[in-house]
Amino acid sequence: MADYTDEYFTNPDGLKQHYRDYNQAGDNAPVVLCMPGLTRNGRDFEAIAEHLSDRCRVICVEQRGRGQSDWDPNPSRYLPVTYVADMMALLAHLGVDKVIAIGTSLGGLMTIMIQAMHPGKLQAAVINDIGPEIDPKGIERIKSYVGKGTPPETWEAAVEAVKTANAGVYPAFTEEDWRWYTENLYEDVDGKLAVMYDPAISQNFNSEESQSSPDLWPFFKALHSIPMVVLRGGISDILSAETLERMAREHPDLVPVTVPGIGHVPLMREPECKQAIDELVGRFL
């Protein structure tokens, strides 16, 4: 298992944000910035971070209100544009000018926005199961559970709840997989289980359609200047096959990868994902 340190930076609103820093590859190694999905945290990138850490410095950040980062006392600031500003603060904190971005779901939207709003900050990008156009079916599914429900009383109950909610996403998961996936979402706080995100993140997501499902095709054009990999779960209800085809058709240097039998999102431990990411990162070694 690759070593990492738990580090923190202060975002523009004075909140402390956590990131894992896999920093054993040397001073001249490319820096990979991993940004997780809406309710997720830095643990999701453990497999790909360990895989890349011999060649790259890998930063696995947790957005405000997630994981070990501070919750925002003003939930109205839980917005993608705020998160992008936080990432600029992180890069300044690290003293890094450019990164290779790996963005899952919300992190993928942030990747698109970073390139449009701060051109030159990205050397390359991996977008995991999201695109400039989002399938409404997937948005409704996510709205159905974000910030809702009561915490389970036991780990066994937590596994069952996660399995029920995601059985159609990962139909081939084993019991061991479900336990791993659940432990990346919940934590034990003084003997009680709690989700690792602020339930208030759902307020903006649920209140305005423009915030949860924006039209990002104009922003996507900014990514045409850097090489990309786009990952899609073969049964994803967020990134359609048609949208991925259009992305590949319009972008001059984009590798599309579809992982069969998986929904939203691929876990980046799949061989086809690792191979595509290796080939992209290899261009900067």
C-alpha positions as CSV (number, residue, x, y, z in Angstrom):
1,M,0.0,0.0,0.0
2,A,1.4,3.4,-1.0
3,D,2.0,5.9,1.8
4,Y,0.2,9.2,2.0
5,T,-0.1,12.0,4.5
6,D,-3.3,13.8,5.7
7,E,-3.0,17.5,4.9
8,Y,-5.2,20.6,5.1
9,F,-5.5,23.9,3.4
10,T,-7.8,26.9,4.1
11,N,-10.3,27.8,1.4
12,P,-11.4,31.4,0.5
13,D,-14.2,31.3,3.1
14,G,-11.8,30.3,5.9
15,L,-12.8,26.6,6.1
16,K,-10.3,23.9,6.5
17,Q,-10.3,21.3,3.7
18,H,-8.7,17.9,3.9
19,Y,-6.6,16.1,1.2
20,R,-4.5,13.0,1.0
21,D,-1.1,13.7,-0.4
22,Y,0.7,10.7,-2.1
23,N,4.1,12.4,-2.5
24,Q,6.8,9.8,-3.1
25,A,7.4,10.2,-6.9
26,G,10.0,13.0,-6.8
27,D,10.1,16.7,-7.3
28,N,9.6,16.7,-11.0
29,A,6.7,14.2,-11.1
30,P,3.5,15.4,-12.6
31,V,0.8,16.3,-10.1
32,V,-2.6,14.5,-10.3
33,L,-5.6,16.2,-8.6
34,C,-8.4,13.8,-7.8
35,M,-11.9,15.4,-7.2
36,P,-14.7,13.2,-6.0
37,G,-18.5,13.1,-6.6
38,L,-21.3,14.9,-4.9
39,T,-21.5,12.9,-1.7
40,R,-18.2,11.1,-1.9
41,N,-14.7,11.7,-0.4
42,G,-11.0,11.2,-1.1
43,R,-11.2,7.5,-0.1
44,D,-12.8,6.7,-3.5
45,F,-9.4,7.3,-5.2
46,E,-7.4,5.0,-3.1
47,A,-6.9,2.4,-5.8
48,I,-5.9,4.7,-8.6
49,A,-3.8,6.9,-6.3
50,E,-1.8,3.9,-5.2
51,H,-1.5,2.8,-8.8
52,L,-0.1,6.1,-9.9
53,S,1.9,7.1,-6.9
54,D,5.2,5.7,-8.1
55,R,5.1,8.1,-11.1
56,C,3.0,11.0,-9.9
57,R,2.3,13.1,-6.9
58,V,-1.4,12.4,-6.3
59,I,-3.7,14.8,-4.4
60,C,-7.1,13.4,-3.3
61,V,-9.1,16.4,-2.1
62,E,-12.3,16.4,-0.1
63,Q,-14.7,19.3,-1.0
64,R,-16.1,21.4,1.8
65,G,-18.8,19.5,3.6
66,R,-17.4,16.1,2.8
67,G,-15.0,13.7,4.5
68,Q,-12.7,15.4,7.0
69,S,-13.2,18.9,5.5
70,D,-15.2,21.5,7.4
71,W,-18.9,21.8,6.9
72,D,-20.0,25.2,5.6
73,P,-22.2,27.1,8.0
74,N,-23.7,28.8,5.0
75,P,-25.1,25.9,2.8
76,S,-25.9,28.3,0.0
77,R,-22.2,28.2,-0.9
78,Y,-22.3,24.5,-1.7
79,L,-22.0,25.2,-5.5
80,P,-19.7,24.1,-8.2
81,V,-18.4,27.6,-8.8
82,T,-17.4,27.7,-5.1
83,Y,-15.7,24.4,-5.3
84,V,-13.7,25.6,-8.3
85,A,-12.5,28.6,-6.3
86,D,-11.5,26.2,-3.5
87,M,-9.4,24.2,-5.9
88,M,-7.6,27.3,-7.0
89,A,-6.8,28.0,-3.3
90,L,-5.5,24.4,-3.0
91,L,-3.2,24.8,-6.0
92,A,-1.9,28.0,-4.5
93,H,-1.3,26.3,-1.2
94,L,0.6,23.5,-3.0
95,G,2.6,25.9,-5.1
96,V,1.5,24.0,-8.2
97,D,0.8,25.7,-11.5
98,K,-0.6,22.8,-13.5
99,V,-2.2,19.5,-12.8
100,I,-3.7,16.5,-14.5
101,A,-7.2,16.4,-13.2
102,I,-9.2,13.2,-12.4
103,G,-12.8,14.2,-11.7
104,T,-15.6,11.8,-10.8
105,S,-19.2,13.0,-11.4
106,L,-19.3,16.4,-9.7
107,G,-15.5,16.4,-9.8
108,G,-15.8,15.9,-13.6
109,L,-18.1,19.0,-13.9
110,M,-15.5,20.9,-11.9
111,T,-12.8,19.8,-14.3
112,I,-14.8,21.2,-17.2
113,M,-15.3,24.5,-15.3
114,I,-11.7,24.8,-14.2
115,Q,-10.5,24.6,-17.8
116,A,-13.1,27.2,-18.9
117,M,-12.6,29.6,-16.0
118,H,-8.8,29.1,-15.4
119,P,-7.3,28.1,-18.7
120,G,-3.8,26.8,-18.4
121,K,-4.3,25.1,-15.0
122,L,-4.9,21.7,-16.5
123,Q,-2.4,19.6,-18.5
124,A,-4.8,16.8,-19.1
125,A,-8.1,15.5,-17.8
126,V,-9.8,12.3,-16.9
127,I,-13.6,12.7,-16.5
128,N,-15.4,9.9,-14.9
129,D,-19.0,9.2,-15.9
130,I,-20.2,12.7,-16.5
131,G,-20.4,15.1,-19.5
132,P,-21.7,18.4,-20.7
133,E,-25.2,16.9,-20.9
134,I,-26.6,14.9,-18.0
135,D,-29.3,12.3,-18.3
136,P,-32.3,13.5,-16.2
137,K,-33.0,10.0,-15.0
138,G,-29.8,9.9,-13.1
139,I,-30.3,13.4,-11.6
140,E,-33.7,12.2,-10.3
141,R,-32.2,9.1,-8.8
142,I,-29.5,11.1,-7.0
143,K,-32.1,13.6,-5.7
144,S,-34.0,10.7,-4.2
145,Y,-31.4,9.9,-1.6
146,V,-29.0,12.8,-1.1
147,G,-29.4,14.3,2.4
148,K,-32.4,12.0,3.2
149,G,-33.0,9.1,5.6
150,T,-31.6,8.3,9.0
151,P,-28.2,6.8,9.8
152,P,-28.2,3.0,10.2
153,E,-27.5,1.7,13.7
154,T,-25.0,-1.1,12.6
155,W,-22.5,-1.7,9.9
156,E,-24.6,-4.6,8.7
157,A,-27.6,-2.3,8.3
158,A,-25.4,0.2,6.5
159,V,-24.2,-2.4,4.0
160,E,-27.8,-3.5,3.4
161,A,-28.9,0.1,2.8
162,V,-26.1,0.9,0.4
163,K,-26.7,-2.4,-1.4
164,T,-30.4,-1.7,-1.8
165,A,-29.7,1.8,-3.2
166,N,-26.9,0.7,-5.6
167,A,-27.7,-2.8,-6.6
168,G,-28.5,-1.7,-10.1
169,V,-25.2,0.3,-10.3
170,Y,-22.9,-2.5,-9.4
171,P,-24.7,-5.8,-10.1
172,A,-21.6,-7.9,-9.9
173,F,-20.5,-6.7,-6.5
174,T,-19.6,-9.3,-3.9
175,E,-20.3,-9.0,-0.2
176,E,-16.7,-7.9,0.3
177,D,-17.2,-5.1,-2.4
178,W,-20.3,-3.9,-0.7
179,R,-18.6,-3.7,2.7
180,W,-15.7,-1.7,1.1
181,Y,-18.0,0.6,-0.7
182,T,-20.0,1.3,2.5
183,E,-16.9,1.9,4.6
184,N,-16.0,4.7,2.1
185,L,-19.3,6.4,2.7
186,Y,-19.9,6.0,6.5
187,E,-17.7,6.6,9.5
188,D,-18.1,5.7,13.2
189,V,-18.5,8.8,15.3
190,D,-18.6,8.0,19.1
191,G,-20.1,4.6,18.4
192,K,-22.7,5.9,15.9
193,L,-22.6,5.7,12.1
194,A,-22.8,8.9,10.1
195,V,-22.5,9.6,6.4
196,M,-19.3,11.5,5.5
197,Y,-21.0,14.5,4.1
198,D,-23.2,17.4,5.2
199,P,-26.8,16.6,4.4
200,A,-27.2,20.3,3.6
201,I,-25.3,19.8,0.3
202,S,-28.7,18.7,-1.1
203,Q,-30.3,22.1,-0.7
204,N,-28.9,23.8,-3.8
205,F,-28.8,20.5,-5.8
206,N,-32.5,20.0,-5.2
207,S,-33.7,23.6,-5.4
208,E,-32.6,24.7,-8.9
209,E,-32.4,22.6,-12.0
210,S,-29.8,24.9,-13.5
211,Q,-27.4,24.0,-10.7
212,S,-27.9,20.3,-10.8
213,S,-28.0,19.8,-14.6
214,P,-26.4,22.7,-16.4
215,D,-25.7,22.9,-20.1
216,L,-21.9,22.7,-20.3
217,W,-21.3,22.2,-24.0
218,P,-20.0,25.8,-24.4
219,F,-17.6,25.1,-21.5
220,F,-16.5,21.8,-22.9
221,K,-15.0,23.5,-25.9
222,A,-12.3,24.9,-23.6
223,L,-11.1,21.3,-23.0
224,H,-10.4,20.8,-26.7
225,S,-6.8,22.2,-26.1
226,I,-5.8,19.3,-23.7
227,P,-5.8,15.5,-24.0
228,M,-8.6,13.7,-22.3
229,V,-9.9,10.4,-21.2
230,V,-13.6,10.0,-20.5
231,L,-14.8,7.0,-18.5
232,R,-18.4,5.7,-18.7
233,G,-20.2,2.9,-17.0
234,G,-21.9,0.8,-19.6
235,I,-25.2,1.0,-17.7
236,S,-24.7,4.6,-16.5
237,D,-27.9,6.7,-16.0
238,I,-25.8,10.0,-15.9
239,L,-23.6,9.9,-19.0
240,S,-25.4,8.4,-22.0
241,A,-23.6,6.6,-24.8
242,E,-24.8,9.3,-27.2
243,T,-23.3,12.1,-25.1
244,L,-20.0,10.3,-24.9
245,E,-20.0,9.7,-28.7
246,R,-20.5,13.5,-29.2
247,M,-17.7,14.3,-26.8
248,A,-15.3,12.0,-28.7
249,R,-16.5,13.4,-32.0
250,E,-16.0,17.0,-31.1
251,H,-12.8,16.7,-29.1
252,P,-9.6,16.2,-31.2
253,D,-7.7,14.3,-28.5
254,L,-10.2,12.3,-26.4
255,V,-10.1,8.6,-25.6
256,P,-13.6,7.2,-24.6
257,V,-13.6,4.2,-22.3
258,T,-16.8,2.2,-21.5
259,V,-16.8,-0.2,-18.7
260,P,-19.4,-2.9,-19.2
261,G,-21.8,-4.0,-16.5
262,I,-21.3,-0.9,-14.3
263,G,-23.5,2.1,-13.7
264,H,-22.6,5.5,-12.3
265,V,-19.6,5.4,-11.7
266,P,-16.6,3.3,-12.7
267,L,-14.3,2.8,-9.7
268,M,-11.0,3.2,-11.7
269,R,-9.7,-0.1,-10.4
270,E,-11.0,-1.7,-13.6
271,P,-8.2,-2.8,-16.0
272,E,-9.5,-0.7,-18.9
273,C,-9.7,2.4,-16.8
274,K,-6.1,1.9,-15.4
275,Q,-4.8,1.4,-18.9
276,A,-6.3,4.5,-20.4
277,I,-5.2,6.6,-17.4
278,D,-1.7,5.1,-17.6
279,E,-1.4,6.0,-21.3
280,L,-2.6,9.6,-20.6
281,V,-0.3,10.2,-17.7
282,G,2.6,8.6,-19.6
283,R,2.5,11.5,-22.0
284,F,3.8,13.8,-19.2
285,L,6.5,11.6,-17.7
